[in-house]
Amino acid sequence: MRASRLLSILTTLQARGQVTAPELADTCEVSVRTIYRDIDALAAAGIPVYADRGAEGGYRLLDGYRVRLNGLSQPEAEALFMTGLPGPAAALGLEPAMLAAQTKLMAALPANLRPNASRMQERFHLDAPSWFGEAEQPKHLRAIAGALLRESLIEIRYQSWRAEKRRRLAPLGLVLKGGNWYLAGHVDGSVRTYRVARVLDCSVLDERCVRPADFDLAAYWQAATVRLEAEMHPNTATVRLSPFGIKLLDALSQPYVKTRTRIEETADAAGWRIAMVPIGKTVWHAAAELLRLGAEAEVLAPAELRDRMAELTQAMAARYQTAQHGYQDDKDIRRSHATKHS
């Protein structure tokens, strides 16, 4: 256990440069006091670990000192090959580099680990788009990715929901979600999200951008996703659901709605239960979402949503009745013609 921890400390220092004792303790899941003892043990073994004092201090390795990557465990080797995602790599123009890196990694692995690493590639596959959807092929994805890595400003022409806009921004990160690429960009003092497929033009500028030191892409994306879903479902409807309606709601709802729906434990004599369901901003959006449940749901509140559901279902019933009468009249006409000619 300690040997593995010492190697983890070394590789962390090599990868991140300067690291504080509390950060190393979090990484290794031990106490800060244990890290102090481990650092002393490394120094005693001749490893050039230095401590920089002060508020901005931490531990670091002597410049130029490198640790050879020859201590991979079997799970670690398998996990590395799980990161080889050909679809996203190809979209970013990195597939040849990824394949070359995997070949080099395979050659560097001990012989007893190579079969397991190869099996990981053969037995696991990532299909990012959702069912019945296709992955987007954004025209300017590679240019944006290049600017992101070089820390260059970009200027884009963007088609939003409302209008076409021009933006000069600093690219901070790319996210692949549901087969679609999204760009986190710093503009006008705030970070905003852009769907890359809606970028109509992109120019990479000969001007460096300053990345905020405290920006965390994963944390930003999680917060932005929750905020967007909350903005899309700011209201709540009281809905009476049949047993099958409860199953439909679970199958058709978005994760945000599913996790925030509250269903009463008590059912009526017919087995129907009352649910509090998050709904969209407008009555129209809310009605469109709940109409998918068909006759297995009854909206009780708010009143304007119940009225809208009644209007829509009545209009649908009238339309189908008209269509049925027209279909029946057509059948009668054809039958009459057949009788005359027989």
Phi, psi and chi 1 to 4 in degrees:
 res  aa     phi    psi   chi1   chi2   chi3   chi4
   1 MET       -  -44.7  -71.7  -70.0  -68.2      -
   2 ARG   -69.5  -38.3 -168.3 -174.7 -170.4 -163.9
   3 ALA   -60.9  -41.5      -      -      -      -
   4 SER   -64.2  -38.4  175.4      -      -      -
   5 ARG   -68.5  -40.1 -170.1  171.8   65.8 -113.6
   6 LEU   -62.7  -40.8  -67.4  175.0      -      -
   7 LEU   -65.2  -37.8  179.3   59.6      -      -
   8 SER   -63.6  -41.0  177.0      -      -      -
   9 ILE   -61.9  -44.6  -68.2  172.9      -      -
  10 LEU   -62.2  -48.1  -78.6  174.0      -      -
  11 THR   -67.1  -32.9   53.4      -      -      -
  12 THR   -66.5  -44.1  -59.9      -      -      -
  13 LEU   -63.1  -39.2  -68.7  173.1      -      -
  14 GLN   -67.8  -38.6  178.9  173.4  -55.7      -
  15 ALA   -77.7  -35.8      -      -      -      -
  16 ARG  -108.5   -6.1  -64.1  169.4   54.6 -177.0
  17 GLY    83.6  -97.3      -      -      -      -
  18 GLN  -107.6  128.5 -173.6  167.6  -73.6      -
  19 VAL  -136.4  139.0 -171.9      -      -      -
  20 THR   -81.8  162.4   65.1      -      -      -
  21 ALA   -61.8  -43.2      -      -      -      -
  22 PRO   -61.4  -36.3  -26.6   35.6      -      -
  23 GLU   -66.4  -41.0  -70.6  172.9  -22.8      -
  24 LEU   -65.6  -37.3  -72.2  171.2      -      -
  25 ALA   -63.3  -40.8      -      -      -      -
  26 ASP   -64.8  -42.2  -71.3  -19.6      -      -
  27 THR   -64.0  -41.5  -60.3      -      -      -
  28 CYS   -91.7   -7.3  -61.7      -      -      -
  29 GLU    60.0   46.3  -61.8 -178.8  -12.6      -
  30 VAL  -133.9  178.7  -65.7      -      -      -
  31 SER   -79.3  160.5   67.3      -      -      -
  32 VAL   -63.1  -36.4  173.7      -      -      -
  33 ARG   -61.4  -38.2 -173.4  176.5  -63.5  -86.0
  34 THR   -64.2  -38.7  -61.3      -      -      -
  35 ILE   -62.7  -41.1  -67.2  -62.6      -      -
  36 TYR   -58.0  -43.9  -69.3  151.6      -      -
  37 ARG   -65.9  -39.1  -70.7 -162.7  -65.4  -94.5
  38 ASP   -65.8  -40.0  -71.5  -17.0      -      -
  39 ILE   -63.2  -41.5  -67.2  -66.7      -      -
  40 ASP   -61.9  -39.3  -70.7  -19.7      -      -
  41 ALA   -66.2  -39.6      -      -      -      -
  42 LEU   -64.5  -43.8  -71.4  171.7      -      -
  43 ALA   -63.7  -39.9      -      -      -      -
  44 ALA   -65.7  -27.2      -      -      -      -
  45 ALA   -84.5    1.9      -      -      -      -
  46 GLY    94.6    7.0      -      -      -      -
  47 ILE   -78.9  127.2  -56.0  -62.8      -      -
  48 PRO   -77.6   75.9   28.1  -33.8      -      -
  49 VAL   -98.2  128.3 -177.3      -      -      -
  50 TYR  -121.5  150.0  -70.8   84.9      -      -
  51 ALA  -111.5  125.8      -      -      -      -
  52 ASP   -97.1  123.7  -68.5  -30.4      -      -
  53 ARG   -81.7  165.8  -52.8  -65.5  179.5 -177.8
  54 GLY   102.4  175.7      -      -      -      -
  55 ALA   -62.1  -31.0      -      -      -      -
  56 GLU   -99.1   15.1  -58.1  -64.7  -33.1      -
  57 GLY   -84.8 -172.5      -      -      -      -
  58 GLY   159.6 -175.1      -      -      -      -
  59 TYR   -93.8  147.3  -68.0  108.7      -      -
  60 ARG  -152.4  161.3   63.3 -179.1  178.8   84.8
  61 LEU   -92.0  151.7  -66.0  172.0      -      -
  62 LEU   -56.8  135.8  179.3   68.1      -      -
  63 ASP   -54.0  130.0  -68.2  -15.3      -      -
  64 GLY    96.8  -14.4      -      -      -      -
  65 TYR   -78.1  132.6 -177.1   83.4      -      -
  66 ARG  -128.8  146.8  -52.4  -68.0  -66.2  174.2
  67 VAL  -104.5  128.4  179.9      -      -      -
  68 ARG   -74.3  134.6  -67.3 -170.6   62.9 -173.0
  69 LEU   -83.7   81.4 -176.1   63.0      -      -
  70 ASN  -130.4   16.8   56.5    4.8      -      -
  71 GLY  -117.3   31.5      -      -      -      -
  72 LEU   -68.2  134.1  -75.6  176.6      -      -
  73 SER   -85.5  169.9   66.5      -      -      -
  74 GLN   -61.8  -47.5  178.5  173.9  -39.0      -
  75 PRO   -61.2  -35.9  -23.6   34.6      -      -
  76 GLU   -66.1  -42.4  -69.9  170.0  -19.6      -
  77 ALA   -63.6  -41.3      -      -      -      -
  78 GLU   -65.2  -40.5  -66.6  171.7   -8.3      -
  79 ALA   -63.9  -36.6      -      -      -      -
  80 LEU   -61.5  -38.8  -78.4  173.9      -      -
  81 PHE   -76.2  -17.7  -82.6   85.9      -      -
  82 MET   -71.7  -18.5  -77.9  -68.7  -72.0      -
  83 THR   -81.2   -6.7   62.7      -      -      -
  84 GLY   -81.5   89.0      -      -      -      -
  85 LEU  -102.9  101.2  -51.4  178.1      -      -
  86 PRO   -64.0  -36.1   21.0  -32.1      -      -
  87 GLY   -62.0  -60.4      -      -      -      -
  88 PRO   -60.0  -37.7  -26.0   35.2      -      -
  89 ALA   -62.7  -41.6      -      -      -      -
  90 ALA   -65.1  -40.4      -      -      -      -
  91 ALA   -61.8  -33.3      -      -      -      -
  92 LEU   -88.2   -2.7  -67.4  169.6      -      -
  93 GLY    79.3   20.9      -      -      -      -
  94 LEU  -110.0    5.8  -60.1  174.9      -      -
  95 GLU   -60.6  -46.3 -172.2  174.1   26.2      -
  96 PRO   -58.9  -42.0  -24.2   35.5      -      -
  97 ALA   -65.2  -38.5      -      -      -      -
  98 MET   -65.0  -43.8 -177.3 -161.9   71.8      -
  99 LEU   -65.1  -39.6  -66.0  175.3      -      -
 100 ALA   -65.1  -41.4      -      -      -      -
 101 ALA   -64.2  -39.6      -      -      -      -
 102 GLN   -65.7  -38.3  -73.5 -176.9  -19.4      -
 103 THR   -63.0  -44.0  -59.7      -      -      -
 104 LYS   -65.4  -40.3  -68.2  177.9 -178.4  178.2
 105 LEU   -64.1  -42.3  178.0   58.8      -      -
 106 MET   -60.8  -40.9 -175.4   69.3   78.7      -
 107 ALA   -67.7  -30.0      -      -      -      -
 108 ALA   -82.8  -17.2      -      -      -      -
 109 LEU   -72.0  148.0  -73.9  175.8      -      -
 110 PRO   -59.9  151.2  -22.5   32.5      -      -
 111 ALA   -58.1  -33.7      -      -      -      -
 112 ASN   -73.8  -15.5   63.6  -47.2      -      -
 113 LEU   -96.0  -16.2  -63.8 -176.1      -      -
 114 ARG   -64.0  -43.0  -67.1  175.2 -169.8  170.7
 115 PRO   -60.0  -41.4  -24.4   35.8      -      -
 116 ASN   -65.8  -40.7  -72.7  -29.3      -      -
 117 ALA   -63.6  -40.2      -      -      -      -
 118 SER   -65.7  -38.2  179.5      -      -      -
 119 ARG   -65.1  -32.1  -81.4 -164.4  -69.7  -90.4
 120 MET   -60.8  -41.7  -66.1  -64.0  -74.5      -
 121 GLN   -66.8  -35.8  -68.8  179.0  -61.7      -
 122 GLU   -76.6  -24.4  -64.1  170.0   -6.2      -
 123 ARG  -111.8   -5.0  -72.7  162.4  171.3   76.2
 124 PHE  -130.6  136.8  -67.3   92.0      -      -
 125 HIS  -143.2  138.1  173.0   68.4      -      -
 126 LEU  -101.2  123.6  172.5   68.1      -      -
 127 ASP  -116.5   96.4 -174.5   10.9      -      -
 128 ALA   -67.2  -41.3      -      -      -      -
 129 PRO   -65.2  152.3  -19.9   31.8      -      -
 130 SER   -72.8  171.0   58.1      -      -      -
 131 TRP   -58.6  140.8  -78.9  104.0      -      -
 132 PHE    62.8   20.2  -46.3  114.6      -      -
 133 GLY  -122.7  162.9      -      -      -      -
 134 GLU  -120.2  145.7  -66.1 -176.2   -1.6      -
 135 ALA   -69.1  136.9      -      -      -      -
 136 GLU   -73.0  152.7  -66.4  179.4  -24.4      -
 137 GLN  -120.7   76.7  -57.9  -65.6  -30.1      -
 138 PRO   -62.7  133.5  -18.1   31.2      -      -
 139 LYS   -65.7  -34.8  179.9  179.1  178.1 -178.6
 140 HIS  -107.8   16.8  -58.4  -72.9      -      -
 141 LEU   -61.3  -46.9  175.9   61.4      -      -
 142 ARG   -65.8  -37.0  -64.6 -171.4 -177.4 -174.5
 143 ALA   -65.5  -41.1      -      -      -      -
 144 ILE   -66.5  -42.0  -67.5  172.7      -      -
 145 ALA   -62.6  -40.0      -      -      -      -
 146 GLY   -63.5  -43.7      -      -      -      -
 147 ALA   -64.7  -36.5      -      -      -      -
 148 LEU   -61.9  -43.5  174.7   64.8      -      -
 149 LEU   -71.8  -33.2  -67.4  174.2      -      -
 150 ARG   -87.1   -4.7  -66.6 -168.7  -60.4  -88.9
 151 GLU    58.7   48.8  -62.8 -174.4  -20.4      -
 152 SER  -107.5  145.6  -61.5      -      -      -
 153 LEU   -68.3  151.0  -72.9  173.0      -      -
 154 ILE  -129.2  155.5   61.2  173.8      -      -
 155 GLU  -121.9  125.2 -173.7  171.6  -25.4      -
 156 ILE  -123.5  152.9   63.1  172.7      -      -
 157 ARG  -108.1  119.9 -176.4  164.6   60.5   93.1
 158 TYR  -124.2  135.4 -174.8   75.7      -      -
 159 GLN   -99.6  101.5 -178.2   63.8   57.4      -
 160 SER   -86.5 -176.8   70.0      -      -      -
 161 TRP   -63.2  -32.5  -72.2  104.1      -      -
 162 ARG   -97.6  -41.2  -62.5  178.9  179.8  177.4
 163 ALA  -160.5  170.3      -      -      -      -
 164 GLU   -87.0  133.7 -174.7  178.2  -58.9      -
 165 LYS  -132.3  158.8  -55.8  175.1 -178.7  177.9
 166 ARG  -115.0  135.9  -75.3 -166.6  173.3  -85.9
 167 ARG  -137.0  138.3  -71.3  -72.8 -176.3  -92.6
 168 ARG  -109.1  115.6  179.6 -173.1  175.3   96.3
 169 LEU  -143.6  164.4   55.5   87.6      -      -
 170 ALA  -101.5  115.6      -      -      -      -
 171 PRO   -70.7  128.8   25.1  -30.9      -      -
 172 LEU  -111.5  -21.7  -59.6 -179.3      -      -
 173 GLY   179.0  154.9      -      -      -      -
 174 LEU  -117.3  139.6  -76.1  166.1      -      -
 175 VAL  -128.6  132.2  176.2      -      -      -
 176 LEU  -103.5  115.7  176.9   63.2      -      -
 177 LYS  -133.9  122.5 -178.4  177.5  177.6   62.9
 178 GLY    59.6   29.6      -      -      -      -
 179 GLY    85.6    0.0      -      -      -      -
 180 ASN  -115.3  140.6  -57.0  -39.8      -      -
 181 TRP   -95.8  137.4  -72.4   93.1      -      -
 182 TYR  -128.0  143.4  -63.9   87.5      -      -
 183 LEU  -110.5  127.9  167.4   67.3      -      -
 184 ALA   -93.0  117.8      -      -      -      -
 185 GLY  -127.0  141.2      -      -      -      -
 186 HIS   -93.3  117.7 -166.7 -109.4      -      -
 187 VAL  -146.9  135.5   57.9      -      -      -
 188 ASP    53.7   38.7  -62.9  -26.5      -      -
 189 GLY    81.6    4.4      -      -      -      -
 190 SER  -139.7  163.8   63.6      -      -      -
 191 VAL  -100.1  129.4 -178.2      -      -      -
 192 ARG  -127.9  161.6  -56.6  178.0 -172.4  177.4
 193 THR  -109.5  134.3  -57.5      -      -      -
 194 TYR  -127.5  135.4  -60.1   87.6      -      -
 195 ARG   -80.4  120.8 -170.8  161.7  173.3  169.5
 196 VAL   -63.2  -32.8 -179.7      -      -      -
 197 ALA   -64.4  -18.4      -      -      -      -
 198 ARG   -94.8    4.4  -65.0 -163.4 -174.5  125.1
 199 VAL   -79.6  113.6  174.9      -      -      -
 200 LEU   -82.3  -37.5  -54.8  177.9      -      -
 201 ASP  -141.8  149.3  -71.3  -47.1      -      -
 202 CYS  -144.7  126.3  175.8      -      -      -
 203 SER  -118.9  126.3  -61.0      -      -      -
 204 VAL   -87.6  123.8  179.8      -      -      -
 205 LEU   -93.2  152.8  -52.9  179.1      -      -
 206 ASP   -85.0   55.0  -67.5  -31.4      -      -
 207 GLU  -145.4  125.7 -174.3  175.5  -15.6      -
 208 ARG   -75.0  150.2  -64.6  -69.9  -62.1  -84.0
 209 CYS  -112.9  153.2   57.7      -      -      -
 210 VAL  -100.2  114.9  178.6      -      -      -
 211 ARG   -78.7  127.9 -176.4 -178.4 -178.9   85.1
 212 PRO   -56.6  130.7  -24.4   34.0      -      -
 213 ALA   -63.2  -29.7      -      -      -      -
 214 ASP   -97.2   10.6   59.5  -12.9      -      -
 215 PHE   -77.8  127.6  178.6   74.3      -      -
 216 ASP  -120.6  110.7 -175.5  -46.5      -      -
 217 LEU   -60.2  -46.5  179.1   60.4      -      -
 218 ALA   -62.6  -43.1      -      -      -      -
 219 ALA   -66.6  -41.3      -      -      -      -
 220 TYR   -60.7  -45.9  164.0   77.1      -      -
 221 TRP   -64.5  -41.3 -177.3 -105.0      -      -
 222 GLN   -62.6  -45.2 -177.6  178.4   11.1      -
 223 ALA   -66.1  -40.9      -      -      -      -
 224 ALA   -66.0  -37.9      -      -      -      -
 225 THR   -64.6  -46.8  -59.8      -      -      -
 226 VAL   -62.5  -41.3  172.2      -      -      -
 227 ARG   -64.8  -42.3 -176.3  172.7   61.3 -108.7
 228 LEU   -64.9  -44.3  175.8   61.2      -      -
 229 GLU   -64.7  -36.6  -69.5  175.7  -25.5      -
 230 ALA   -67.1  -38.7      -      -      -      -
 231 GLU   -66.7  -32.1  -70.3  174.6   -5.2      -
 232 MET   -79.4  -18.3  -66.6  178.6   63.2      -
 233 HIS  -132.7   64.9  -61.4   88.4      -      -
 234 PRO   -82.3  -13.0   30.9  -33.7      -      -
 235 ASN  -113.2  172.9  -56.2  -47.9      -      -
 236 THR  -133.9  138.9  -57.0      -      -      -
 237 ALA  -115.9  144.5      -      -      -      -
 238 THR   -95.2  118.8  -56.2      -      -      -
 239 VAL  -127.7  136.0 -175.9      -      -      -
 240 ARG   -95.9  125.8 -178.2  168.7  170.1  -98.0
 241 LEU  -122.4  138.8  -64.4  168.3      -      -
 242 SER   -75.9  166.8   71.5      -      -      -
 243 PRO   -54.8  -41.0  -27.7   35.5      -      -
 244 PHE   -71.5  -32.5 -175.9   55.8      -      -
 245 GLY   -63.2  -35.0      -      -      -      -
 246 ILE   -64.1  -40.8  -66.6  174.6      -      -
 247 LYS   -66.8  -40.8  -66.2 -179.8 -179.8  179.5
 248 LEU   -62.2  -44.0  -79.8  177.4      -      -
 249 LEU   -60.5  -41.4 -177.7   66.9      -      -
 250 ASP   -66.1  -37.3 -177.5   71.0      -      -
 251 ALA   -77.1  -32.4      -      -      -      -
 252 LEU  -100.5  -15.2  -60.9  176.6      -      -
 253 SER   -78.4  151.3  -65.3      -      -      -
 254 GLN   -69.7  155.4  -61.2  175.6   10.4      -
 255 PRO   -53.8  -39.2  -27.1   34.5      -      -
 256 TYR   -61.0  -45.1  178.5   88.0      -      -
 257 VAL   -68.0  -42.0  174.1      -      -      -
 258 LYS   -61.3  -44.5 -170.2 -177.1  -58.8 -174.4
 259 THR   -74.7  -19.2   56.9      -      -      -
 260 ARG  -107.0    1.0  -72.7  162.7  177.8   77.8
 261 THR   -76.2  134.7  -66.2      -      -      -
 262 ARG  -117.0  120.2  -61.2  -68.7  176.3  -98.5
 263 ILE  -113.0  128.8  -57.5  176.8      -      -
 264 GLU   -65.5  146.0  -66.6 -177.2   -0.7      -
 265 GLU   -71.8  -36.3  -65.5  -67.4  -25.8      -
 266 THR   -79.6  132.8  -53.8      -      -      -
 267 ALA  -109.5  155.7      -      -      -      -
 268 ASP   -81.6 -172.7   61.2   18.8      -      -
 269 ALA   -62.4  -28.6      -      -      -      -
 270 ALA   -89.9    0.2      -      -      -      -
 271 GLY    89.6    4.3      -      -      -      -
 272 TRP   -80.9  146.6  -71.2   54.6      -      -
 273 ARG  -129.8  156.7  -66.5  155.0   67.4 -176.5
 274 ILE   -92.8  135.6  -55.8  -61.5      -      -
 275 ALA  -129.9  144.6      -      -      -      -
 276 MET  -103.2  112.9  -54.9  -61.4  -68.2      -
 277 VAL  -117.1  127.0 -176.9      -      -      -
 278 PRO   -62.2  137.6  -21.8   33.9      -      -
 279 ILE  -133.1  169.2   54.8  173.4      -      -
 280 GLY   -69.3  175.7      -      -      -      -
 281 LYS   -61.6  -45.3  -70.1 -177.5  179.2 -179.5
 282 THR  -105.5  160.4   66.3      -      -      -
 283 VAL   -61.4  -36.8  171.8      -      -      -
 284 TRP   -62.5  -48.0  168.9 -105.3      -      -
 285 HIS   -63.6  -40.7  -74.8  106.6      -      -
 286 ALA   -63.9  -42.3      -      -      -      -
 287 ALA   -65.5  -39.8      -      -      -      -
 288 ALA   -62.5  -37.5      -      -      -      -
 289 GLU   -69.0  -42.6  -68.7  174.7   -8.6      -
 290 LEU   -81.7  -21.0  -66.2  172.6      -      -
 291 LEU   -63.8  -22.8  -84.4  174.4      -      -
 292 ARG   -63.9  -20.1  -62.9 -179.0  -61.1  171.6
 293 LEU   -83.6   -7.8  -55.1  179.5      -      -
 294 GLY    59.5 -140.4      -      -      -      -
 295 ALA   -79.8    3.8      -      -      -      -
 296 GLU   -89.1    5.3  -54.7  -58.8  -38.7      -
 297 ALA  -140.2  146.7      -      -      -      -
 298 GLU  -133.5  120.1  177.2 -170.8    0.9      -
 299 VAL   -77.6  126.5  174.1      -      -      -
 300 LEU  -100.1  -33.5  -57.0  179.6      -      -
 301 ALA  -158.8  154.1      -      -      -      -
 302 PRO   -72.5  163.7   26.6  -33.9      -      -
 303 ALA   -62.4  -39.7      -      -      -      -
 304 GLU   -66.5  -31.7   60.8  -93.4   27.6      -
 305 LEU   -72.5  -40.6  177.3   56.9      -      -
 306 ARG   -61.3  -42.7 -179.2  178.7  173.8   88.1
 307 ASP   -63.4  -40.0  -67.7  -18.2      -      -
 308 ARG   -66.3  -40.8 -176.7   58.5  175.5  164.5
 309 MET   -61.5  -41.0  -66.9  -72.3  -73.4      -
 310 ALA   -63.8  -42.9      -      -      -      -
 311 GLU   -61.1  -46.7  -67.4  172.8    4.9      -
 312 LEU   -66.5  -43.6  -69.0  172.1      -      -
 313 THR   -68.3  -35.6   52.7      -      -      -
 314 GLN   -66.2  -41.6  -71.8  168.9    9.2      -
 315 ALA   -64.6  -39.6      -      -      -      -
 316 MET   -65.4  -42.9  -69.2  170.3   64.3      -
 317 ALA   -62.9  -42.3      -      -      -      -
 318 ALA   -64.3  -39.5      -      -      -      -
 319 ARG   -65.6  -41.7 -176.5  167.3  -64.3  111.3
 320 TYR   -70.5  -34.0  -80.9  107.7      -      -
 321 GLN   -65.0  -42.0  -72.0  173.3   -2.8      -
 322 THR   -63.3  -43.6  -59.3      -      -      -
 323 ALA   -64.7  -37.2      -      -      -      -
 324 GLN   -66.7  -40.2 -180.0   64.4   27.9      -
 325 HIS   -64.7  -42.0  -69.5  156.7      -      -
 326 GLY   -63.6  -38.1      -      -      -      -
 327 TYR   -66.3  -41.4  174.4   71.0      -      -
 328 GLN   -67.2  -41.1 -173.5   61.9   46.7      -
 329 ASP   -61.7  -40.0  -69.1  -16.9      -      -
 330 ASP   -64.2  -39.9 -173.0   55.9      -      -
 331 LYS   -63.9  -40.4  -76.4  179.3   62.1  177.7
 332 ASP   -64.5  -39.3  -67.8  -19.1      -      -
 333 ILE   -65.1  -43.9  -68.0  172.3      -      -
 334 ARG   -64.9  -37.9  -69.8 -159.8  -57.5  -89.6
 335 ARG   -66.6  -38.1 -173.7 -179.6  -59.5  111.2
 336 SER   -65.4  -41.8  175.0      -      -      -
 337 HIS   -64.1  -39.4  -79.1  -59.2      -      -
 338 ALA   -65.3  -35.7      -      -      -      -
 339 THR   -70.2  -39.0  -57.5      -      -      -
 340 LYS   -65.0  -36.4  -70.0  179.4 -179.1  179.6
 341 HIS   -89.8   -1.7  -68.4  -73.7      -      -
 342 SER   -86.9      -   61.7      -      -      -
